[in-house]
Amino acid sequence: MIYFDNAATTFFKPQEALDGLKKAVTLLPVNPNRSFNELTNELSEEIFSTRKALADMVGLNNPANVVFGQNCTDALNLAILGGIRVKGSHVITSVLEHNSVLRPLKMLERSGNISLTVLEPDKNMIISPEKVLNALLPATRMVVLAQTSNVLGATQPVAEIGRICRRNGVTFVIDAAQSAGYIPLNMEKDCVDMVALPAHKGLHGIAGLGALCFNEKSKPNPIRLGGTGTQSHMLTQPTDSPEGFESGTVNSPAILALKGALTWWNSTHVEFNEHMKLVMDTIRNGLTNLKRVKVLSVPNDSGIISFEVLGSDSQEIADALARDYKIATRGGLHCAPLCHNFLGTSRTGLVRVSVSGANTQEEAYAFLNSMEQIVKKI
């Protein structure tokens, strides 16, 4: 099968990630921070070094404020539900967001805890800093935006928006699900307060792990309560980082796999991502030359090409690619309903092709040939 669904999860996993996974399940199959022996101490050190590697990648000063959870959605829930402390707070987001942002915000809005402003992008699918500035209210406490849209690939001007938020005392939360590993981010320089990211996409770790990185002034309240291995005499949840945010047993195999993946990423990502963009450009250029095909995504660095075949349902196209040509893509609404409402594609959805640096030009041409045959049959 030709795999072009890397925005959901990347297919390629480097050997360094597999080595980390194997080490966790064969040499260190213990529970960190629950006892103090040679094995648990070594595992705790491995996990801390992973926090340090992530902190270095996103420009965060304190590795203890890198906390692990189930996935990027889990991290965003912590940022949003744990970060809104005052009832009546105003929050700003956009129509481009994934449901991992929209659903927590809508729940808070329906319960009367927040008021919500949802911004629309310009013709280039950019949320302008001026729009954010004009939307600020005295009660604004948080701005939540995807650095890169999972539907359109549009990357937002994070640093400019971050400076506006910082000047106005507003917490700036970034969803880096589609940008981590592809788009540089420095929390300190870009004035970003919280970043949620997954292990299993652009960083090429394994599924079942996400992280929230936050600075000290934006530390959220814990939302998952239980055993932390620390302060066990207390019946209230500790708030120390990272233990207070990681109740229960952490996913050590995925964390050590991420450590290995970050080692690989640090030495290879520039060349790997440049090749990904070559393959992506081949697909994008080829699709624009096919009749009845309309590309809606913008040129981007995250490997995303989303398109519609006029008069056809996107899921039917994706199903035909998988069934008849053994090519994995994704059709539908991509968990971003407001984006599709804005684009006018709520009924048909879009086909999303998402490329990795492990894909080849030969695979790109095979996809384009398949699409040419599918369009002819419609």
TORKOL-4160 file (C-alpha; in steps of 0.2 Angstrom, whole numbers, padded with zeros to 4 digits, m for minus):
378
<pt num="1" X="0000" Y="0000" Z="0000"/>
<pt num="2" X="0005" Y="0018" Z="m0003"/>
<pt num="3" X="0003" Y="0028" Z="0013"/>
<pt num="4" X="m0003" Y="0046" Z="0011"/>
<pt num="5" X="m0011" Y="0048" Z="0028"/>
<pt num="6" X="0003" Y="0055" Z="0038"/>
<pt num="7" X="m0006" Y="0069" Z="0045"/>
<pt num="8" X="m0016" Y="0056" Z="0055"/>
<pt num="9" X="m0001" Y="0047" Z="0060"/>
<pt num="10" X="0016" Y="0045" Z="0051"/>
<pt num="11" X="0019" Y="0027" Z="0045"/>
<pt num="12" X="0038" Y="0028" Z="0045"/>
<pt num="13" X="0046" Y="0025" Z="0063"/>
<pt num="14" X="0065" Y="0027" Z="0064"/>
<pt num="15" X="0075" Y="0014" Z="0071"/>
<pt num="16" X="0080" Y="0025" Z="0086"/>
<pt num="17" X="0061" Y="0026" Z="0091"/>
<pt num="18" X="0060" Y="0007" Z="0090"/>
<pt num="19" X="0075" Y="0005" Z="0100"/>
<pt num="20" X="0068" Y="0016" Z="0114"/>
<pt num="21" X="0052" Y="0006" Z="0113"/>
<pt num="22" X="0061" Y="m0010" Z="0115"/>
<pt num="23" X="0072" Y="m0004" Z="0129"/>
<pt num="24" X="0056" Y="0002" Z="0139"/>
<pt num="25" X="0047" Y="m0015" Z="0138"/>
<pt num="26" X="0062" Y="m0027" Z="0139"/>
<pt num="27" X="0075" Y="m0018" Z="0150"/>
<pt num="28" X="0065" Y="m0005" Z="0160"/>
<pt num="29" X="0047" Y="m0013" Z="0162"/>
<pt num="30" X="0044" Y="m0004" Z="0179"/>
<pt num="31" X="0035" Y="0011" Z="0186"/>
<pt num="32" X="0044" Y="0027" Z="0188"/>
<pt num="33" X="0043" Y="0038" Z="0203"/>
<pt num="34" X="0034" Y="0024" Z="0213"/>
<pt num="35" X="0050" Y="0017" Z="0221"/>
<pt num="36" X="0068" Y="0020" Z="0221"/>
<pt num="37" X="0079" Y="0006" Z="0214"/>
<pt num="38" X="0091" Y="0005" Z="0200"/>
<pt num="39" X="0078" Y="0001" Z="0187"/>
<pt num="40" X="0065" Y="0015" Z="0192"/>
<pt num="41" X="0079" Y="0028" Z="0194"/>
<pt num="42" X="0086" Y="0024" Z="0177"/>
<pt num="43" X="0068" Y="0025" Z="0169"/>
<pt num="44" X="0065" Y="0041" Z="0178"/>
<pt num="45" X="0081" Y="0048" Z="0171"/>
<pt num="46" X="0076" Y="0043" Z="0153"/>
<pt num="47" X="0059" Y="0051" Z="0155"/>
<pt num="48" X="0067" Y="0067" Z="0161"/>
<pt num="49" X="0079" Y="0067" Z="0147"/>
<pt num="50" X="0064" Y="0066" Z="0135"/>
<pt num="51" X="0056" Y="0081" Z="0143"/>
<pt num="52" X="0072" Y="0090" Z="0141"/>
<pt num="53" X="0073" Y="0086" Z="0123"/>
<pt num="54" X="0056" Y="0092" Z="0120"/>
<pt num="55" X="0059" Y="0108" Z="0130"/>
<pt num="56" X="0074" Y="0112" Z="0120"/>
<pt num="57" X="0064" Y="0109" Z="0104"/>
<pt num="58" X="0050" Y="0121" Z="0108"/>
<pt num="59" X="0061" Y="0134" Z="0117"/>
<pt num="60" X="0055" Y="0131" Z="0135"/>
<pt num="61" X="0066" Y="0134" Z="0150"/>
<pt num="62" X="0060" Y="0122" Z="0162"/>
<pt num="63" X="0059" Y="0104" Z="0157"/>
<pt num="64" X="0048" Y="0100" Z="0172"/>
<pt num="65" X="0034" Y="0109" Z="0163"/>
<pt num="66" X="0033" Y="0096" Z="0149"/>
<pt num="67" X="0020" Y="0085" Z="0155"/>
<pt num="68" X="0014" Y="0069" Z="0146"/>
<pt num="69" X="m0003" Y="0063" Z="0142"/>
<pt num="70" X="m0013" Y="0051" Z="0131"/>
<pt num="71" X="m0011" Y="0062" Z="0115"/>
<pt num="72" X="m0012" Y="0079" Z="0108"/>
<pt num="73" X="m0031" Y="0080" Z="0112"/>
<pt num="74" X="m0027" Y="0076" Z="0130"/>
<pt num="75" X="m0014" Y="0089" Z="0131"/>
<pt num="76" X="m0026" Y="0102" Z="0123"/>
<pt num="77" X="m0040" Y="0097" Z="0136"/>
<pt num="78" X="m0027" Y="0101" Z="0150"/>
<pt num="79" X="m0022" Y="0118" Z="0142"/>
<pt num="80" X="m0040" Y="0123" Z="0140"/>
<pt num="81" X="m0050" Y="0115" Z="0154"/>
<pt num="82" X="m0036" Y="0117" Z="0166"/>
<pt num="83" X="m0031" Y="0135" Z="0160"/>
<pt num="84" X="m0048" Y="0144" Z="0162"/>
<pt num="85" X="m0048" Y="0148" Z="0180"/>
<pt num="86" X="m0061" Y="0163" Z="0180"/>
<pt num="87" X="m0079" Y="0161" Z="0176"/>
<pt num="88" X="m0084" Y="0173" Z="0163"/>
<pt num="89" X="m0068" Y="0173" Z="0154"/>
<pt num="90" X="m0067" Y="0177" Z="0136"/>
<pt num="91" X="m0058" Y="0166" Z="0124"/>
<pt num="92" X="m0053" Y="0169" Z="0105"/>
<pt num="93" X="m0051" Y="0155" Z="0093"/>
<pt num="94" X="m0054" Y="0152" Z="0074"/>
<pt num="95" X="m0064" Y="0142" Z="0062"/>
<pt num="96" X="m0049" Y="0132" Z="0057"/>
<pt num="97" X="m0048" Y="0123" Z="0073"/>
<pt num="98" X="m0049" Y="0104" Z="0076"/>
<pt num="99" X="m0062" Y="0097" Z="0087"/>
<pt num="100" X="m0049" Y="0094" Z="0101"/>
<pt num="101" X="m0050" Y="0113" Z="0103"/>
<pt num="102" X="m0068" Y="0117" Z="0098"/>
<pt num="103" X="m0076" Y="0104" Z="0109"/>
<pt num="104" X="m0068" Y="0109" Z="0125"/>
<pt num="105" X="m0071" Y="0127" Z="0121"/>
<pt num="106" X="m0090" Y="0124" Z="0116"/>
<pt num="107" X="m0093" Y="0114" Z="0132"/>
<pt num="108" X="m0086" Y="0129" Z="0143"/>
<pt num="109" X="m0097" Y="0141" Z="0133"/>
<pt num="110" X="m0113" Y="0131" Z="0135"/>
<pt num="111" X="m0110" Y="0129" Z="0153"/>
<pt num="112" X="m0108" Y="0148" Z="0155"/>
<pt num="113" X="m0090" Y="0148" Z="0160"/>
<pt num="114" X="m0083" Y="0157" Z="0145"/>
<pt num="115" X="m0089" Y="0168" Z="0131"/>
<pt num="116" X="m0081" Y="0164" Z="0114"/>
<pt num="117" X="m0076" Y="0173" Z="0098"/>
<pt num="118" X="m0072" Y="0163" Z="0083"/>
<pt num="119" X="m0062" Y="0172" Z="0070"/>
<pt num="120" X="m0062" Y="0169" Z="0051"/>
<pt num="121" X="m0046" Y="0169" Z="0041"/>
<pt num="122" X="m0042" Y="0180" Z="0026"/>
<pt num="123" X="m0041" Y="0174" Z="0008"/>
<pt num="124" X="m0024" Y="0166" Z="0011"/>
<pt num="125" X="m0032" Y="0156" Z="0026"/>
<pt num="126" X="m0022" Y="0167" Z="0039"/>
<pt num="127" X="m0029" Y="0173" Z="0055"/>
<pt num="128" X="m0021" Y="0191" Z="0055"/>
<pt num="129" X="m0014" Y="0198" Z="0071"/>
<pt num="130" X="m0025" Y="0213" Z="0068"/>
<pt num="131" X="m0040" Y="0202" Z="0069"/>
<pt num="132" X="m0034" Y="0195" Z="0085"/>
<pt num="133" X="m0030" Y="0212" Z="0092"/>
<pt num="134" X="m0047" Y="0219" Z="0087"/>
<pt num="135" X="m0056" Y="0204" Z="0095"/>
<pt num="136" X="m0048" Y="0207" Z="0113"/>
<pt num="137" X="m0060" Y="0211" Z="0127"/>
<pt num="138" X="m0056" Y="0216" Z="0145"/>
<pt num="139" X="m0061" Y="0199" Z="0150"/>
<pt num="140" X="m0050" Y="0190" Z="0137"/>
<pt num="141" X="m0040" Y="0177" Z="0145"/>
<pt num="142" X="m0034" Y="0165" Z="0132"/>
<pt num="143" X="m0031" Y="0164" Z="0113"/>
<pt num="144" X="m0031" Y="0146" Z="0106"/>
<pt num="145" X="m0025" Y="0143" Z="0088"/>
<pt num="146" X="m0018" Y="0129" Z="0078"/>
<pt num="147" X="0000" Y="0133" Z="0072"/>
<pt num="148" X="m0005" Y="0124" Z="0056"/>
<pt num="149" X="m0022" Y="0119" Z="0050"/>
<pt num="150" X="m0025" Y="0100" Z="0048"/>
<pt num="151" X="m0036" Y="0103" Z="0033"/>
<pt num="152" X="m0028" Y="0117" Z="0024"/>
<pt num="153" X="m0010" Y="0117" Z="0029"/>
<pt num="154" X="m0011" Y="0136" Z="0033"/>
<pt num="155" X="0002" Y="0141" Z="0046"/>
<pt num="156" X="m0002" Y="0156" Z="0057"/>
<pt num="157" X="0009" Y="0171" Z="0061"/>
<pt num="158" X="0012" Y="0164" Z="0079"/>
<pt num="159" X="0026" Y="0176" Z="0084"/>
<pt num="160" X="0016" Y="0192" Z="0079"/>
<pt num="161" X="0000" Y="0185" Z="0088"/>
<pt num="162" X="0010" Y="0180" Z="0103"/>
<pt num="163" X="0017" Y="0197" Z="0105"/>
<pt num="164" X="m0001" Y="0204" Z="0105"/>
<pt num="165" X="m0006" Y="0192" Z="0118"/>
<pt num="166" X="0009" Y="0195" Z="0129"/>
<pt num="167" X="0007" Y="0214" Z="0129"/>
<pt num="168" X="m0011" Y="0211" Z="0134"/>
<pt num="169" X="m0009" Y="0198" Z="0148"/>
<pt num="170" X="m0018" Y="0185" Z="0138"/>
<pt num="171" X="m0013" Y="0166" Z="0138"/>
<pt num="172" X="m0008" Y="0160" Z="0121"/>
<pt num="173" X="m0011" Y="0142" Z="0117"/>
<pt num="174" X="m0004" Y="0133" Z="0102"/>
<pt num="175" X="m0010" Y="0117" Z="0095"/>
<pt num="176" X="0005" Y="0110" Z="0086"/>
<pt num="177" X="m0003" Y="0093" Z="0080"/>
<pt num="178" X="0002" Y="0097" Z="0062"/>
<pt num="179" X="0017" Y="0108" Z="0065"/>
<pt num="180" X="0028" Y="0099" Z="0078"/>
<pt num="181" X="0043" Y="0092" Z="0068"/>
<pt num="182" X="0039" Y="0103" Z="0053"/>
<pt num="183" X="0038" Y="0121" Z="0058"/>
<pt num="184" X="0050" Y="0129" Z="0070"/>
<pt num="185" X="0043" Y="0136" Z="0087"/>
<pt num="186" X="0051" Y="0145" Z="0101"/>
<pt num="187" X="0040" Y="0148" Z="0116"/>
<pt num="188" X="0051" Y="0161" Z="0123"/>
<pt num="189" X="0055" Y="0171" Z="0108"/>
<pt num="190" X="0037" Y="0169" Z="0100"/>
<pt num="191" X="0028" Y="0173" Z="0116"/>
<pt num="192" X="0019" Y="0157" Z="0117"/>
<pt num="193" X="0013" Y="0151" Z="0134"/>
<pt num="194" X="0007" Y="0133" Z="0131"/>
<pt num="195" X="0010" Y="0121" Z="0117"/>
<pt num="196" X="0001" Y="0104" Z="0114"/>
<pt num="197" X="0009" Y="0092" Z="0103"/>
<pt num="198" X="0008" Y="0073" Z="0098"/>
<pt num="199" X="0022" Y="0060" Z="0097"/>
<pt num="200" X="0016" Y="0051" Z="0083"/>
<pt num="201" X="0015" Y="0063" Z="0068"/>
<pt num="202" X="0029" Y="0074" Z="0063"/>
<pt num="203" X="0041" Y="0068" Z="0076"/>
<pt num="204" X="0038" Y="0050" Z="0071"/>
<pt num="205" X="0036" Y="0043" Z="0088"/>
<pt num="206" X="0022" Y="0030" Z="0092"/>
<pt num="207" X="0004" Y="0033" Z="0096"/>
<pt num="208" X="m0003" Y="0034" Z="0113"/>
<pt num="209" X="0007" Y="0049" Z="0119"/>
<pt num="210" X="0006" Y="0068" Z="0118"/>
<pt num="211" X="0013" Y="0082" Z="0128"/>
<pt num="212" X="0009" Y="0099" Z="0135"/>
<pt num="213" X="0023" Y="0112" Z="0137"/>
<pt num="214" X="0019" Y="0127" Z="0147"/>
<pt num="215" X="0028" Y="0142" Z="0155"/>
<pt num="216" X="0027" Y="0145" Z="0174"/>
<pt num="217" X="0014" Y="0159" Z="0173"/>
<pt num="218" X="0002" Y="0149" Z="0163"/>
<pt num="219" X="0003" Y="0133" Z="0173"/>
<pt num="220" X="m0015" Y="0125" Z="0172"/>
<pt num="221" X="m0024" Y="0116" Z="0185"/>
<pt num="222" X="m0023" Y="0097" Z="0184"/>
<pt num="223" X="m0039" Y="0089" Z="0177"/>
<pt num="224" X="m0034" Y="0071" Z="0179"/>
<pt num="225" X="m0034" Y="0066" Z="0197"/>
<pt num="226" X="m0026" Y="0051" Z="0206"/>
<pt num="227" X="m0010" Y="0043" Z="0211"/>
<pt num="228" X="0006" Y="0053" Z="0207"/>
<pt num="229" X="0019" Y="0043" Z="0218"/>
<pt num="230" X="0022" Y="0060" Z="0227"/>
<pt num="231" X="0013" Y="0068" Z="0242"/>
<pt num="232" X="0003" Y="0052" Z="0245"/>
<pt num="233" X="m0003" Y="0058" Z="0262"/>
<pt num="234" X="m0014" Y="0071" Z="0253"/>
<pt num="235" X="m0032" Y="0068" Z="0248"/>
<pt num="236" X="m0031" Y="0083" Z="0236"/>
<pt num="237" X="m0021" Y="0083" Z="0220"/>
<pt num="238" X="m0003" Y="0090" Z="0220"/>
<pt num="239" X="0000" Y="0104" Z="0208"/>
<pt num="240" X="0019" Y="0101" Z="0206"/>
<pt num="241" X="0026" Y="0099" Z="0189"/>
<pt num="242" X="0026" Y="0086" Z="0181"/>
<pt num="243" X="0019" Y="0073" Z="0193"/>
<pt num="244" X="0003" Y="0083" Z="0198"/>
<pt num="245" X="m0002" Y="0082" Z="0179"/>
<pt num="246" X="0002" Y="0064" Z="0176"/>
<pt num="247" X="m0009" Y="0054" Z="0188"/>
<pt num="248" X="m0007" Y="0035" Z="0185"/>
<pt num="249" X="0006" Y="0026" Z="0176"/>
<pt num="250" X="0014" Y="0035" Z="0162"/>
<pt num="251" X="0016" Y="0027" Z="0145"/>
<pt num="252" X="0035" Y="0024" Z="0147"/>
<pt num="253" X="0037" Y="0014" Z="0131"/>
<pt num="254" X="0030" Y="0028" Z="0120"/>
<pt num="255" X="0040" Y="0041" Z="0130"/>
<pt num="256" X="0057" Y="0032" Z="0127"/>
<pt num="257" X="0051" Y="0029" Z="0109"/>
<pt num="258" X="0049" Y="0048" Z="0108"/>
<pt num="259" X="0066" Y="0051" Z="0115"/>
<pt num="260" X="0074" Y="0040" Z="0101"/>
<pt num="261" X="0063" Y="0048" Z="0088"/>
<pt num="262" X="0069" Y="0065" Z="0094"/>
<pt num="263" X="0087" Y="0060" Z="0092"/>
<pt num="264" X="0083" Y="0054" Z="0075"/>
<pt num="265" X="0074" Y="0070" Z="0071"/>
<pt num="266" X="0088" Y="0082" Z="0077"/>
<pt num="267" X="0100" Y="0074" Z="0065"/>
<pt num="268" X="0089" Y="0071" Z="0050"/>
<pt num="269" X="0073" Y="0082" Z="0049"/>
<pt num="270" X="0080" Y="0096" Z="0038"/>
<pt num="271" X="0084" Y="0084" Z="0024"/>
<pt num="272" X="0069" Y="0073" Z="0027"/>
<pt num="273" X="0057" Y="0087" Z="0027"/>
<pt num="274" X="0064" Y="0095" Z="0011"/>
<pt num="275" X="0061" Y="0078" Z="0002"/>
<pt num="276" X="0044" Y="0078" Z="0009"/>
<pt num="277" X="0040" Y="0095" Z="0001"/>
<pt num="278" X="0047" Y="0089" Z="m0016"/>
<pt num="279" X="0035" Y="0075" Z="m0016"/>
<pt num="280" X="0021" Y="0086" Z="m0009"/>
<pt num="281" X="0024" Y="0099" Z="m0023"/>
<pt num="282" X="0023" Y="0085" Z="m0036"/>
<pt num="283" X="0006" Y="0080" Z="m0030"/>
<pt num="284" X="m0001" Y="0097" Z="m0028"/>
<pt num="285" X="0005" Y="0103" Z="m0046"/>
<pt num="286" X="m0002" Y="0087" Z="m0054"/>
<pt num="287" X="m0019" Y="0089" Z="m0045"/>
<pt num="288" X="m0021" Y="0107" Z="m0051"/>
<pt num="289" X="m0019" Y="0100" Z="m0069"/>
<pt num="290" X="m0033" Y="0088" Z="m0067"/>
<pt num="291" X="m0051" Y="0093" Z="m0073"/>
<pt num="292" X="m0064" Y="0094" Z="m0060"/>
<pt num="293" X="m0051" Y="0094" Z="m0046"/>
<pt num="294" X="m0050" Y="0109" Z="m0035"/>
<pt num="295" X="m0036" Y="0110" Z="m0022"/>
<pt num="296" X="m0041" Y="0120" Z="m0007"/>
<pt num="297" X="m0026" Y="0118" Z="0004"/>
<pt num="298" X="m0012" Y="0132" Z="0003"/>
<pt num="299" X="0006" Y="0128" Z="0000"/>
<pt num="300" X="0014" Y="0123" Z="0017"/>
<pt num="301" X="0028" Y="0114" Z="0025"/>
<pt num="302" X="0018" Y="0100" Z="0034"/>
<pt num="303" X="0014" Y="0089" Z="0019"/>
<pt num="304" X="m0004" Y="0093" Z="0017"/>
<pt num="305" X="m0014" Y="0093" Z="0001"/>
<pt num="306" X="m0033" Y="0094" Z="0002"/>
<pt num="307" X="m0044" Y="0094" Z="m0013"/>
<pt num="308" X="m0062" Y="0091" Z="m0019"/>
<pt num="309" X="m0067" Y="0082" Z="m0035"/>
<pt num="310" X="m0082" Y="0093" Z="m0041"/>
<pt num="311" X="m0098" Y="0083" Z="m0040"/>
<pt num="312" X="m0091" Y="0069" Z="m0029"/>
<pt num="313" X="m0091" Y="0065" Z="m0011"/>
<pt num="314" X="m0073" Y="0065" Z="m0004"/>
<pt num="315" X="m0076" Y="0048" Z="0005"/>
<pt num="316" X="m0080" Y="0040" Z="m0011"/>
<pt num="317" X="m0064" Y="0046" Z="m0019"/>
<pt num="318" X="m0054" Y="0040" Z="m0004"/>
<pt num="319" X="m0063" Y="0024" Z="m0004"/>
<pt num="320" X="m0059" Y="0021" Z="m0022"/>
<pt num="321" X="m0041" Y="0025" Z="m0020"/>
<pt num="322" X="m0039" Y="0013" Z="m0006"/>
<pt num="323" X="m0050" Y="m0001" Z="m0014"/>
<pt num="324" X="m0044" Y="0000" Z="m0032"/>
<pt num="325" X="m0027" Y="0007" Z="m0031"/>
<pt num="326" X="m0021" Y="0003" Z="m0013"/>
<pt num="327" X="m0017" Y="0021" Z="m0009"/>
<pt num="328" X="m0022" Y="0027" Z="0009"/>
<pt num="329" X="m0028" Y="0045" Z="0010"/>
<pt num="330" X="m0042" Y="0052" Z="0021"/>
<pt num="331" X="m0059" Y="0059" Z="0016"/>
<pt num="332" X="m0073" Y="0068" Z="0026"/>
<pt num="333" X="m0073" Y="0083" Z="0037"/>
<pt num="334" X="m0056" Y="0079" Z="0047"/>
<pt num="335" X="m0064" Y="0083" Z="0064"/>
<pt num="336" X="m0064" Y="0102" Z="0059"/>
<pt num="337" X="m0082" Y="0106" Z="0055"/>
<pt num="338" X="m0081" Y="0125" Z="0056"/>
<pt num="339" X="m0067" Y="0125" Z="0043"/>
<pt num="340" X="m0078" Y="0115" Z="0031"/>
<pt num="341" X="m0093" Y="0127" Z="0035"/>
<pt num="342" X="m0082" Y="0141" Z="0030"/>
<pt num="343" X="m0076" Y="0133" Z="0014"/>
<pt num="344" X="m0093" Y="0127" Z="0009"/>
<pt num="345" X="m0088" Y="0109" Z="0009"/>
<pt num="346" X="m0098" Y="0102" Z="0024"/>
<pt num="347" X="m0108" Y="0091" Z="0013"/>
<pt num="348" X="m0095" Y="0083" Z="0003"/>
<pt num="349" X="m0079" Y="0085" Z="0014"/>
<pt num="350" X="m0062" Y="0085" Z="0006"/>
<pt num="351" X="m0049" Y="0072" Z="0002"/>
<pt num="352" X="m0033" Y="0075" Z="0011"/>
<pt num="353" X="m0016" Y="0068" Z="0005"/>
<pt num="354" X="m0003" Y="0070" Z="0018"/>
<pt num="355" X="0015" Y="0066" Z="0014"/>
<pt num="356" X="0030" Y="0061" Z="0024"/>
<pt num="357" X="0048" Y="0062" Z="0020"/>
<pt num="358" X="0048" Y="0043" Z="0018"/>
<pt num="359" X="0036" Y="0044" Z="0003"/>
<pt num="360" X="0044" Y="0044" Z="m0015"/>
<pt num="361" X="0041" Y="0053" Z="m0031"/>
<pt num="362" X="0036" Y="0036" Z="m0039"/>
<pt num="363" X="0022" Y="0035" Z="m0026"/>
<pt num="364" X="0017" Y="0053" Z="m0030"/>
<pt num="365" X="0016" Y="0049" Z="m0049"/>
<pt num="366" X="0006" Y="0033" Z="m0045"/>
<pt num="367" X="m0006" Y="0043" Z="m0035"/>
<pt num="368" X="m0009" Y="0055" Z="m0049"/>
<pt num="369" X="m0011" Y="0042" Z="m0062"/>
<pt num="370" X="m0024" Y="0034" Z="m0050"/>
<pt num="371" X="m0033" Y="0050" Z="m0048"/>
<pt num="372" X="m0033" Y="0053" Z="m0067"/>
<pt num="373" X="m0042" Y="0036" Z="m0069"/>
<pt num="374" X="m0054" Y="0040" Z="m0055"/>
<pt num="375" X="m0059" Y="0057" Z="m0063"/>
<pt num="376" X="m0062" Y="0049" Z="m0080"/>
<pt num="377" X="m0074" Y="0037" Z="m0073"/>
<pt num="378" X="m0085" Y="0050" Z="m0064"/>
